[in-house]
Amino acid sequence: MSLETITRRLRDAEAKAGRPAESVTLIAVSKVQPADRVDAVLQQGQRIFGENRVQEAQTRWPSFLPRFEGISLHLIGPLQTNKARAAMEMFDAIHSVDRPKLVESIARLSDEMGRCPELFVQVNTGAEPQKAGILPEDVDALIVQCRDLSLPVVGLMCIPPAEEDPAPHFEALAGMAERNGLTGLSMGMSGDFETAVAHGATHVRVGSAIFGDRVYQG
């Protein structure tokens, strides 16, 4: 596939859902992708990228940032507390806030640094023990904690169980966001982003459908 194809499908999904054109942000997930593929997508005009690991982003983006204006980096993978400072220095948004201790660290660093990326609370909608994210029954309390600490929490994020219909998970996440007065919904990936748009996604995270299959180093 290609960036052009995905963008066209995204615009079609917006129209089908009765939503304004370009109301959904496309995050190109560049994790574990070779530099030449990332360069090619940048050359095509994409400027919003998602990374799973802070260290990988630190090795990849310093060479691109001086060459291309307007790059916005989003951390979409789990964040260890000891990597919070580096993440806040590099990323414009963090989509994986999922526990009180991490919120406390981000708040402390925000006070020190005088800035904070936009934050999305990651919800483990399928209650999968192997997956990051706060459980649905605990999400309201975590949002309250973020707000009490004056953190810029803007929305929620989820990754539905791979073997399940994602629609009920997207619907549930949208309900949690509405209940808490949040407008951001980071949901939908290569295989289900059109369904996510139909359920109110504001950010979709698409990787392999844009870049091709990931190349993992053995």
C-alpha positions in Angstrom: 0.0 0.0 0.0 1.1 3.6 0.2 0.7 6.9 2.1 -1.5 8.1 -0.8 -3.8 5.1 -0.6 -4.1 5.3 3.2 -4.8 9.0 3.1 -7.5 8.5 0.4 -9.1 5.7 2.5 -9.0 7.9 5.6 -10.7 10.8 3.7 -13.4 8.3 2.4 -14.0 7.0 6.0 -14.4 10.5 7.3 -17.0 11.3 4.6 -18.9 8.0 5.2 -19.1 8.8 8.9 -20.3 12.3 8.1 -17.2 13.9 9.6 -15.3 16.9 8.1 -12.4 16.2 5.8 -9.1 16.1 7.5 -10.7 16.0 11.0 -8.8 12.7 11.8 -5.0 12.9 12.3 -3.0 10.2 10.6 0.0 9.0 12.7 2.4 7.1 10.5 3.9 4.5 12.8 7.6 4.3 11.9 8.8 1.8 14.6 11.3 -0.8 13.4 11.2 0.7 9.9 14.4 1.3 7.9 15.5 4.9 7.5 15.0 4.9 3.7 11.3 4.1 4.1 10.8 6.8 6.7 12.6 9.3 4.4 10.4 8.3 1.5 7.2 9.0 3.5 8.6 12.3 4.7 9.3 13.2 1.1 5.7 12.6 0.4 4.7 15.2 2.9 3.8 13.2 6.0 4.8 15.0 9.2 3.2 13.1 12.1 4.9 9.9 13.2 4.5 7.4 16.0 7.2 5.5 17.8 7.0 2.7 20.3 10.3 3.1 22.0 12.1 6.2 23.3 15.5 4.8 22.5 14.7 3.9 18.9 13.3 7.4 18.4 16.4 8.9 19.8 18.5 7.1 17.2 16.2 7.8 14.3 14.9 11.3 14.4 17.9 13.6 15.1 19.0 13.1 11.4 15.5 13.9 10.1 14.5 16.9 12.3 16.9 19.4 10.7 15.9 18.4 7.2 12.1 18.5 7.4 10.1 21.2 9.0 7.0 20.6 11.1 7.7 17.0 12.2 5.5 16.0 15.2 6.5 12.9 17.1 4.0 10.8 19.2 5.0 8.1 21.6 2.5 5.2 21.3 4.3 2.4 23.1 4.6 1.7 26.8 6.6 4.3 28.8 8.9 3.3 31.6 9.1 5.8 34.4 12.9 6.1 34.0 12.4 7.1 30.4 9.8 9.8 31.1 12.3 12.7 30.9 13.7 11.6 27.6 10.2 11.1 26.2 9.0 14.5 27.3 12.0 16.1 25.7 11.5 14.3 22.4 7.7 13.8 21.9 4.9 16.2 21.2 2.3 13.7 22.5 2.4 10.6 24.7 -0.4 8.1 24.1 0.5 5.6 26.8 -0.1 7.2 30.2 -1.5 4.2 32.2 -0.6 4.3 35.9 -0.5 6.7 38.8 3.3 6.5 39.3 3.9 7.5 35.7 1.5 10.4 36.1 3.4 11.6 39.2 6.7 11.4 37.3 5.3 13.3 34.3 3.9 16.0 36.7 7.2 16.5 38.5 9.1 16.7 35.2 6.6 19.1 33.8 7.2 21.4 36.7 10.9 21.2 36.2 10.9 21.6 32.4 8.1 24.1 32.2 6.4 22.1 29.4 4.5 18.9 28.9 3.5 17.0 25.8 -0.2 16.3 25.2 -1.2 13.2 27.1 -3.6 10.3 26.2 -4.5 7.8 28.9 -4.2 4.3 27.5 -7.0 2.0 28.4 -6.8 -1.8 28.4 -10.3 -2.3 27.1 -9.9 -6.0 26.8 -8.4 -6.4 30.3 -5.5 -8.4 28.7 -2.9 -9.3 31.4 0.0 -9.1 28.9 -1.0 -5.6 27.6 -0.3 -2.1 28.9 -3.1 0.2 29.8 -5.2 1.0 32.8 -8.3 -1.1 33.3 -11.6 0.6 32.3 -12.9 0.7 35.9 -9.8 2.8 36.9 -9.7 5.2 34.1 -11.8 8.0 35.7 -9.6 8.2 38.7 -6.4 8.4 36.6 -7.9 11.3 34.6 -8.8 13.1 37.8 -5.2 12.6 39.0 -3.9 14.1 35.8 -6.2 17.1 36.1 -5.4 17.6 39.7 -1.8 17.9 38.7 -2.6 20.3 35.9 -1.4 17.9 33.2 -2.7 18.3 29.6 -4.7 15.1 29.3 -6.5 15.4 26.0 -7.9 12.0 25.3 -7.8 8.2 25.6 -6.1 5.5 23.6 -6.7 1.8 23.2 -5.5 -1.3 21.3 -8.3 -3.8 21.1 -7.6 -7.6 21.5 -6.3 -8.8 18.1 -8.8 -11.7 17.9 -11.9 -9.6 18.7 -14.2 -7.3 16.8 -12.7 -3.9 17.5 -16.0 -1.9 17.2 -17.2 -2.6 20.8 -13.9 -1.6 22.2 -13.9 1.7 20.2 -17.4 2.4 21.3 -16.5 1.7 24.9 -13.5 4.1 24.7 -15.6 6.8 23.1 -18.1 6.5 26.0 -15.3 6.8 28.6 -14.0 9.9 26.9 -17.4 11.5 26.7 -18.1 10.8 30.3 -14.9 12.5 31.3 -15.2 15.5 28.9 -12.3 14.4 26.7 -12.4 14.9 22.9 -9.3 12.9 21.8 -9.6 9.3 20.8 -6.4 7.6 19.6 -7.7 4.3 18.2 -7.5 2.3 15.0 -4.5 0.8 13.2 -3.7 -0.6 9.8 -6.5 -3.3 9.8 -9.3 -1.4 11.5 -8.8 2.4 11.2 -11.9 2.9 9.1 -14.0 1.3 11.8 -12.3 3.5 14.4 -13.2 6.6 12.3 -16.8 5.5 12.3 -16.7 5.4 16.1 -15.2 8.8 16.6 -11.4 8.4 16.3 -9.5 11.6 16.2 -6.1 9.9 15.7 -5.4 6.7 13.9 -2.1 4.9 14.0 -1.1 3.2 10.8 2.3 1.5 10.2 2.7 -1.5 7.9 0.0 -0.4 5.5 2.1 2.7 4.8 5.6 1.5 5.1 5.3 -2.2 4.3 6.1 -5.1 6.6 8.4 -4.3 9.5 12.0 -5.4 9.4 13.0 -6.9 12.7 16.6 -7.4 13.4 17.5 -10.9 14.7 
